[in-house]
Amino acid sequence: MRRNITGMNIVKRNTAAALAVLILAVVMPAGSVYGQGIETPAKQAYLIDDTTGAVLLAKNAYQQMTPSSMSKLMTMYLVFERLAVGSLKLDDEFKVSVKAWRMGGSKMFVREGTSVAVHDLLRGVIVQSGNDACIVLAEGLAGSEDAFVAEMNRKAQEIGLTHSHFANATGWPAEGHHMSPQDLAKLAKLIIHKFPQYYEIFSEKNFKYNKIQQGNRNPLLYKNIGADGLKTGHTEIAGYGLTASAVQGDRRLILVVNGLKSVSQRARESERLMKWGFREFNNYAMFKAGQKVEDAEVWLGQSSTVPLVTDKDITVTLPRKHRADMKVAVVYDGPIPAPITQGAQIAKLVITTPDRPDTEIPLYAGESVEQLGVMGRLFAALGHLIWGATQH
């Protein structure tokens, strides 16, 4: 039979194996990988949809690369964590050591012997990319940069940054200091969602300290594409990199690029890839948590069917041009024998896409179904033998 449910065209059919199949015009599942899909001069590139986890672009995504100042995101993560639990306050002050004052590279221009408030140090790191500010925070929080780096590595393992190891708090070139694009994207996602009250700082375009005003180096903040963070990076060995996020409508994308040749190429390429991700892909909501996907047939039950539900919202990401080619099937071995306990996994949602392995999402019984009594089961079995169909 054919009917329309939640605006989607559905075909249900029973096979000889008594499978119920639901055909939908839908999309790629959460966590799927589309591969490269677009050429880029970046040595490493990784673009994901924040909501579904779909990987829109992956080039050397797990490669251990020099992250330069993008690794300052890990330093910020540890600071945000302490602020969130209340063991650190924005108006707390840390003293500037000789080591911090002498630190080279990009600077906030703190002065030796002075004390600087945490709220200023955060902007010194995020907006100005100050290596000196990183050292002040590391020493103030852990006693020394080495002790702070040990915390960075412990936390990296705890949150699943499996291709990352830190040798310092700044991203200064050092043996054994590396991250992968995938780890940077994961870290960016955590910062965005766990610390929204501090993530706002990443969108600030200017910060003035010690009478020196510096602009945010993130080139996407100056483009009209919804960018609101995160962090640039550059060293001679790594080239120019950027970990960035942007929002358009109800979609957020997170981008990591590295190994570009110049500031201008970084700006052009990051904007191009972000625009491509928004233009070529879209998110499609299929089902809400607890919503009935379909009814499954029941054998020897007090009800002839049981609703199949998902335990979470299902939103999927799809190339806009391929939406009509996507198929999704609800599959179960049926009819399902009673008794059936509510919440038991009894079916699966199988998403089929061209040139990709199927993806399976579990479906659960939306309610319990008790077994028929002895006489009911007897008559149902006799009916099946006589008419070759399930009777209740």
N, C-alpha and C positions, 0 to 999 in steps of 0.2 A: 504494500500500500504506500501511498505518497501523501505527505501532509507537511504543513509549514509550522515549524516550532522556533520560537525566538528569532524570527526573521530569516532563518536559514533553510535552504531547500534540503529535505531529508528523504532518503529512500531506505526503507527497512525491508529486509528479506530474510527468510529462513532457508538455510542450506540443509543438505542431507544430514549434516552433523549437528543440526539445530543450533546454528550460530545466528545471533542477531547482529545485523550490520547497519551502521549509521553512516551515511555518506554526506559530508559537509563541504562547503566551499570555505576552507579555513587556511591556516597559516603555519609557519614553522614554530616549533616548541621552544619553551624557555631553555636557555643554555646551549642552543644549537650554534653551530659554527658555519658561516657561509664561505669561509676561506678568504682569499684576497679580494677578488671581485673588481678591484680597481688598481691600476699601477701607481706606485709612489716612489719618489727618489729617496725617501727615508730608509735608513738601514733597518730600523725597527718601527713597526706601526701596529696599533691595536685599537679597535673601536668597538665599543659594546653599547647595547641598549640597557639602561639602568634598571628598568622595570622587569624585563623578561630575562636578562642575562644573555640574550642572543649576541653572538660575536659577528659583527658585520664586516670586519676587516681584521686579518691576522697575518702579519709578516714578521717572522722571527719572534713570535709572541712570548716564547719561553726562554729566549736567549739571555744569558747572563751578560748584561751590558753595563757600561759605566753610566750611572744615572745623573752624575753631576749634582747640581743643586736641587733636582727633583727629589733627591733622597732627603731633603729637608722636610718633606711631608712626614717622614717617620719621626723626626724630632718634634714636629708640631703635634703629631698624634699623642706622644707621651705627655706633652704639656697640656693638651686639651683634656686628656684623661684625668690628670691631677686636678685641673680646674673643675671638672664635672663632679668629682667626688668630694670636693671641698678642701683637699689638703693643700691647695694653692689658690691664691686669690689674685685678681687682676691688678690690685694696687700693691701687692708685695713687691719688694725691691731686691735686686741682686747687685753685688759689687763687681765692677769691671776689673779683671786681673790684667797683668802685663801680657799674658798669652793672648787674651781676647783682644786687647788693644792693638797688639802687633799683627794679628791675623790678616793675611793678605786676601786678595780677590775682592769680590763685591762686599761693601761695608755699609753699616749703619752709622759709622763714625762716632762710636761711644768713646768716652775719655777714661783713661786709666785712673782708678781710684774713686771714680764717681759711682753712684748707685742709680740703677735704671729700673723703672717700674715694668712689671710683666706686660701690661697692656701696650707699652711702647716697644718692648722687645719682640712681641708677637708681630707687630707691624714692621719692625726692622727686619724680621726674617721673611715674612710673607710678601710684603710690598717691595722692600728694598733688597731682598735676598742677602741680607747681611751675614757674612760668616762670623763676624765678631759677635753679633747678637746670639748666634747659635752657641758659641763658646760660653757666653755669659749664662745662658739658660742651662746648659749642660753642667757647668761647674756649680751653679746655684742649686740645682736640683739633686745632683748626685755627688758633689764634692770634687769631681774631676771629670774631664771629658772621657777618659778611659772607662770610668765607672758608668757613665751615662751610656756609652756605646754598648757596654755589656747589657744594659737594660734594653736598648734598642734591639739587640739580637734575640734576647729572650722574648720580647714582645712580638717580634717578627715571626718566630716559630709558633707562638701562641695563637696568632690570628691567621696563620696559614700562608705566610709569605715564603713559599718553599724554595724560591730561586733567588733569595736575597741574603746578603751578608754585609754588615756595616763595619767600617774601620774608623770612622769618625762621625761627628754630628753635623758636618757641613756639606758633604759631597765632594770635598777636596780629593783630587786624584790620589789613590792609595791602592797598593796591592791587596786584593781580596775584598775590595769594596765594590759590590755589584747588586743590581736588581734586574728583574725581567719586566718587560712591558705589562704582562699579565699581573704581576705583583703590584706594580704601580697603580693599575686600574682598580685592583681590589682595595688597595689602601685608600685611594681617592674616594671610592664608594663608601667605605667605612667612615671616613671623615665627614662626608656630606650627610650621612644619615644618623650617625651617632652624636655629632657635635654641630647641629645647625646653628646654634647661638654663636659659635666661633667661626664657622665656615663663612659667615658674612664678611669677615675681614678680607677674604681672598678676592672680593669684588671691588675693594677700595683701590682707586687708581693712583692716588698720591699719598705720600706721607712725609712730613717734615720733622726732622730731629736735629738738634744741635745747629739750627739755622740752615740746614741743608735739606732741600726738598728733592725727593726722587720719585719718579713715576713707576708704576707697576709694569714689569717687563712682559706680562702676558699680553700678546698682541690681539687675542680674540676679544678682550674686554673693550676694545675700541672699534669692534665691528658690530653691526646690527644683526647678530645671530643668536642672541640670548645667552651668551657666555657669562659665567659668574664665578670662575676660579679655574685652575688651581696654581700651578707652579712651573716656571721655566727652568732650564738647565743648560749650561755650556762649559765645556772644557775642550782643550785642543784635541785630546785623544778621543772624546766622545762625539764632538760636533755639537750642533744645536738641537735641543730637545724641548718638549712641552708635554705636561700632563694637564689636560683641560676638560672642562665640563660645560655643557650648554643645555638650555631648556627652551623648547618651542612647544606651545600648547601644553599637553599633558605628557610629553615625552622628554626625557633627559638622556643625553648621550655622554659617554666618557671616552676621551681620546688620549692615547699616548703615542708620541712620535719621538724619534731620536735619530742622530746621525745625519742631520741636515747640514748644509754647507755654510749657511749665513743666517743672520737675523731676518733678512727679507724673505729668504726661502722658507724659513720656519713659519713666518707670518702667512705667506701665501698658501703653503701646503696644509697647514693646520686648518685654515679657513676653508679650503677646498674640500678636504676630507670630511669636516664637520657638516658642511652644506650637503655633500653627497649622501651622508648617512641619513639626514633628515629628508632629503628629496626622494631617495630611492627605496626607502623602507618605511613601513608603518606598523603600528601595533593594533591588534584586533582582539577585543574582549569576546571570549567564547562563553564561559560559564562562571558564575559566582560560586563561592564556597557554599556547599549545601544545596545548590540548585539541582533539580532533576535533569539529568542528561537524556535518559531514556528509561523505559520499563523493560525488565528482563522477565522471561517466562519462568514460572515456578512449577515444580513437579511435586504432587501430593501435599500441597500446602493449603491452608485455610484461605489464602488469597492466590489468585491465578498469576499475579505479577508482583514484582518488587521493584521500587524505584531505584535507579542507579544514580549516585551523586558523587561529586568530587569534594575532597576535604579542603580545597583551597581554590582561590580564584585562578582561572586559567586565561591568561592573556598571552598572545603569541605574536612574534615579529615576523613579517613577511616582506620580501621584495614586492613592491606595489604591482609590478607587471606580471608577477607569478601567482597572484592570489587565486585566480580561477583554476589553476592547475593543482591546487592542494586538495588532498582528500584525508578525511579522518574517519576511522571506523571504531564503533563500540563493539567489542568482541567478548563473548563469554561462552563457556561450555554449558549448553542448556538443553532442555529446561533444568533449572537449578533445583536440586532436591531440598525440600524442607526437612528440618527446621532451618531457618536462616536468622542469624543474629544481626541486629542493627549495627552498622559500623564494620562488618566483615567485608574484606576485599573479595569481590565475586566477579569482577569484570575489569576490562582495561580499555582505555581510549588510545587507539593506535593512529598516529599521525604519519602519513606517507607523503613524501615530497620527491620531486625529480632528482635523481643522482645523489640521494642521501639515504642513509639507513633509517628505518622506521624508528619512531620514538613512541614509547609506551608510558601512559599515565594511569595509575590505578584508579578504579572506581569502586565505590562501596555501597553496601545495602543501606538505603535511606530509612528503612524501618524493619522491624522483626516480622517474620512470617512463621506462625506455628504450623506444625505438621497436622494433617488430618487425623481423625481417629481411625481405629482399626477398620470399621465398616467403610468409612470414606475412602481410605487407601485401597480397600478391596474393590469397591465399585470403580474407582479411578483406574486401577490396573486392568480390570475387566473391560472397561470402555476403551482403553488403549489397545488391548488385544483385538477387540471387535472392530473398532472404527479406525485404528491406526493413528490416533491423535490423542493428545493429552486432554483428559476430561477432569473436571473438578466438581 
